[in-house]
Amino acid sequence: MGRVARPQPRKRHCPPETALDLYAASTSTVQVMEWSIQEIARRAGTTSRTLRHYGDVGLLHPSRVGAHGYRYYGPEALVRLQRILLLRELGLGLPAIAEVLEGERDAAAALRTHLELLELERERVGRQIASVRTTLHKIETGEDLMPEDVLDGFDHTRYEQEVTERWGREAYRRGDQWWRSLSESRRRAYQEEQKEIARAFGQALADGLAAGSGAAQGLAHRQYLWLSVFEPPSRSHFAGLGEMYVADHRFGAHYDRHGAGTALFVRDAMAVYAERNLTDG
């Protein structure tokens, strides 16, 4: 997963910071944990060159630079590197990662949010692993294969309870019926269209466009058409979905991988579009 393991730290002696430390310094030394760039690169599964590049672009500064330019990293740098690697795995580029890190003042809160996403993904992958193991076992032993065993972890109906609670049983039934009616190629095309819309919203934000601009409203219209494949949303429904993209971290991560603040931009563009073009009648 690219997580940073905890290598054995080096310990170096530091001079006292203030006059209050003078007596203590006469009988003991202050020890600071730090690791060389080679140690960190090896533990992170990357290269020293990559870590130096992160430093050159302002993402990850070493805690200190020693003799001959050797770089050393302390605990705070380790935590920051972990965030960088996690965001890279979400598909963010270095400029987008810089924006995300700049906007995060509470590293613990940011890591808690990311931990929730990782735990959801772990649960899904764990179910798929168990499903494949069950399938392999039944093939090898000649047992009957059952859909609930073979397809666990792959079925979109795991969201049934959540959708029902938010929008009602009938909404889930219609959506499920529509999704099952699609061929595999049409499902992929539908998902790819949403990915392209999200990328376009991120680019519009990066270009400095306003949510009410013609280009942003064109994207909001694409979003509306994408959501209208089996039932056009009303004004309050469309605007409410935009709010959900910000409130629910899963949707937020989907959009913000294209640039920090993209989910907010999508929400605002959808709100403008709903106000200008839709009704609740």
C-alpha positions in Angstrom: 0.0 0.0 0.0 3.0 2.3 0.1 2.7 2.9 3.9 5.9 4.0 5.6 7.2 1.4 8.0 9.0 2.4 11.2 12.7 1.9 10.5 15.2 2.0 13.4 16.0 5.6 14.0 19.4 7.2 14.2 20.0 9.2 17.3 22.0 12.4 17.3 23.0 14.8 20.0 21.6 18.3 19.9 22.9 21.3 21.7 20.6 22.9 24.3 18.0 25.2 22.8 17.8 27.7 25.7 19.7 28.7 28.9 17.3 26.6 30.9 18.8 23.5 29.3 22.4 24.2 30.3 22.3 22.2 33.5 20.6 19.2 32.0 23.0 19.3 29.0 25.9 19.0 31.4 24.7 15.6 32.6 22.8 14.2 29.6 22.1 14.8 26.0 18.9 15.4 24.0 18.2 12.6 21.6 16.3 13.2 18.3 15.0 10.4 16.1 15.8 10.7 12.5 16.4 8.5 9.4 18.6 8.8 6.4 17.1 9.3 3.0 18.3 5.8 2.0 16.5 4.2 4.9 13.2 6.1 4.3 13.3 5.3 0.5 13.9 1.6 1.2 11.1 1.4 3.8 8.6 3.3 1.6 9.4 1.2 -1.5 10.6 4.2 -3.5 13.9 5.8 -4.4 16.1 8.5 -2.9 15.8 10.4 -6.2 12.0 10.5 -5.7 12.3 11.8 -2.2 14.8 14.5 -3.3 12.3 15.4 -6.0 9.5 15.8 -3.4 11.8 18.1 -1.6 12.7 20.1 -4.7 9.1 20.8 -5.5 8.3 21.7 -1.9 6.3 18.6 -0.9 8.7 17.0 1.6 11.6 18.9 3.2 14.2 17.0 5.1 14.4 17.7 8.8 18.1 18.6 8.3 20.8 18.3 5.7 24.1 16.8 7.0 27.6 16.7 5.7 28.0 16.2 1.9 24.3 17.1 1.4 22.9 13.9 3.0 19.3 14.4 3.9 17.7 13.2 7.2 14.0 12.9 8.1 12.3 13.1 11.5 8.9 11.8 12.7 6.9 14.8 11.2 8.4 14.2 7.8 7.5 10.5 8.1 3.8 11.4 8.7 3.8 13.9 5.8 5.4 11.3 3.5 2.7 8.8 4.4 0.0 11.3 3.4 1.8 11.9 0.1 2.0 8.2 -0.7 -1.7 7.7 0.2 -2.8 10.6 -2.0 -0.6 9.2 -4.8 -2.5 5.9 -4.6 -5.7 7.8 -5.0 -4.4 9.0 -8.3 -3.5 12.6 -7.4 -0.7 14.3 -9.2 2.0 16.2 -7.2 0.4 19.7 -7.8 -2.9 18.4 -6.5 -1.2 16.8 -3.5 0.5 20.0 -2.7 -2.9 21.8 -2.6 -4.4 19.1 -0.4 -1.5 19.2 2.1 -1.5 23.0 2.1 -5.2 23.0 3.1 -4.8 20.5 5.9 -4.0 22.1 9.2 -4.9 19.0 11.2 -2.8 16.0 10.1 -4.6 13.7 12.5 -8.1 14.6 11.2 -6.9 14.1 7.6 -5.4 10.7 8.4 -8.6 9.7 10.1 -10.6 10.5 7.0 -8.2 8.6 4.8 -8.2 5.7 7.2 -12.0 5.4 6.8 -11.6 5.2 3.1 -8.8 2.5 3.4 -11.0 0.5 5.8 -13.9 0.5 3.4 -11.6 -0.6 0.6 -10.0 -3.3 2.8 -13.5 -4.6 3.6 -14.4 -4.8 -0.1 -11.1 -6.4 -1.1 -11.3 -8.8 1.9 -14.7 -10.0 0.7 -13.3 -10.5 -2.8 -10.4 -12.5 -1.5 -12.7 -14.7 0.5 -14.9 -15.1 -2.5 -12.0 -16.3 -4.7 -10.8 -18.7 -2.1 -14.3 -20.2 -1.8 -14.6 -20.5 -5.5 -11.1 -22.2 -5.8 -12.0 -24.6 -2.9 -15.3 -25.6 -4.5 -13.8 -26.1 -7.9 -11.0 -28.3 -6.4 -13.5 -30.3 -4.3 -16.3 -30.5 -6.9 -18.8 -28.7 -4.7 -21.7 -26.7 -6.2 -20.9 -23.1 -6.9 -23.5 -20.6 -5.5 -23.8 -16.9 -6.7 -23.7 -15.6 -3.2 -20.3 -17.2 -2.7 -18.7 -16.5 -6.0 -19.8 -12.9 -6.4 -19.5 -11.5 -2.9 -17.6 -8.3 -2.9 -18.4 -7.6 -6.5 -22.1 -6.7 -6.3 -23.3 -3.1 -6.2 -26.2 -4.1 -4.0 -24.0 -3.7 -1.0 -25.3 -0.1 -1.0 -28.9 -1.2 -0.9 -29.5 -0.2 2.7 -27.8 3.2 2.4 -29.7 4.1 -0.8 -33.0 3.0 0.7 -32.4 5.0 3.8 -31.6 8.2 1.8 -34.1 8.0 -1.0 -36.5 5.2 -0.3 -37.1 1.6 -1.3 -38.7 2.5 -4.7 -35.7 4.6 -5.7 -33.4 1.7 -5.0 -35.7 -0.7 -6.9 -35.8 1.4 -10.0 -32.0 2.1 -10.0 -31.2 -1.6 -9.4 -33.5 -2.6 -12.2 -32.0 -0.1 -14.6 -28.4 -1.1 -13.7 -29.1 -4.8 -14.1 -30.6 -4.1 -17.6 -27.2 -2.7 -18.9 -24.7 -4.8 -20.7 -21.1 -4.9 -19.3 -19.9 -2.5 -22.0 -22.7 0.0 -21.3 -21.9 -0.1 -17.6 -18.2 0.6 -18.2 -19.2 3.5 -20.6 -21.5 5.0 -17.9 -18.8 4.8 -15.3 -16.1 6.3 -17.7 -18.5 9.2 -18.5 -18.6 10.1 -14.8 -14.8 9.9 -14.5 -14.5 12.3 -17.5 -17.0 14.7 -16.0 -15.1 14.7 -12.7 -11.8 15.3 -14.5 -13.3 18.2 -16.5 -14.7 19.8 -13.3 -11.2 19.6 -11.7 -9.7 21.2 -14.8 -12.3 24.0 -14.8 -11.4 24.7 -11.2 -7.7 24.7 -11.9 -8.4 27.2 -14.8 -10.0 29.6 -12.3 -13.5 29.4 -13.7 -16.5 30.4 -11.6 -19.2 27.9 -10.8 -21.7 30.0 -12.7 -19.6 30.4 -15.8 -20.7 29.0 -19.1 -18.1 26.2 -19.1 -18.9 25.1 -15.6 -22.6 25.2 -16.3 -22.0 23.1 -19.4 -20.4 20.5 -17.1 -23.3 20.7 -14.7 -25.6 20.0 -17.7 -23.5 16.9 -18.5 -23.8 15.9 -14.8 -27.6 16.3 -15.1 -27.8 14.2 -18.2 -25.6 11.5 -16.6 -28.0 11.4 -13.6 -31.1 11.4 -15.9 -30.5 8.1 -17.6 -33.4 6.5 -15.9 -35.2 9.4 -14.1 -34.4 13.2 -14.4 -33.7 14.7 -11.0 -35.8 17.6 -9.7 -34.2 20.9 -8.6 -34.0 20.0 -4.9 -32.8 16.5 -5.8 -30.1 17.7 -8.1 -28.9 20.4 -5.7 -29.1 17.9 -2.8 -26.8 15.5 -4.6 -24.3 18.2 -5.0 -24.4 18.8 -1.2 -23.9 15.1 -0.7 -20.8 15.1 -2.8 -19.2 17.4 -0.2 -20.8 15.9 3.0 -19.9 12.3 2.1 -16.1 11.8 2.1 -16.4 8.9 -0.4 -17.8 11.2 -3.0 -15.5 14.0 -1.9 -12.5 11.8 -2.5 -13.8 10.9 -6.0 -13.9 14.5 -7.1 -11.0 16.0 -5.0 -8.5 13.5 -6.6 -8.7 16.0 -9.5 -7.7 18.9 -7.3 -8.4 20.0 -3.8 -11.8 21.8 -3.6 -13.3 20.1 -6.7 -16.2 18.6 -4.8 -17.1 22.1 -3.5 -16.9 23.4 -7.0 -19.1 20.6 -8.4 -21.7 21.3 -5.6 -21.8 25.1 -6.4 -22.1 24.5 -10.1 -24.9 22.0 -9.6 -26.7 24.5 -7.2 -26.5 27.2 -9.9 -27.7 24.9 -12.6 -30.6 23.7 -10.5 -31.7 27.2 -9.7 -31.5 28.4 -13.3 -32.9 25.3 -15.1 -34.9 22.9 -12.9 -38.1 22.9 -10.9 -39.6 20.7 -8.2 -43.0 20.5 -10.0 
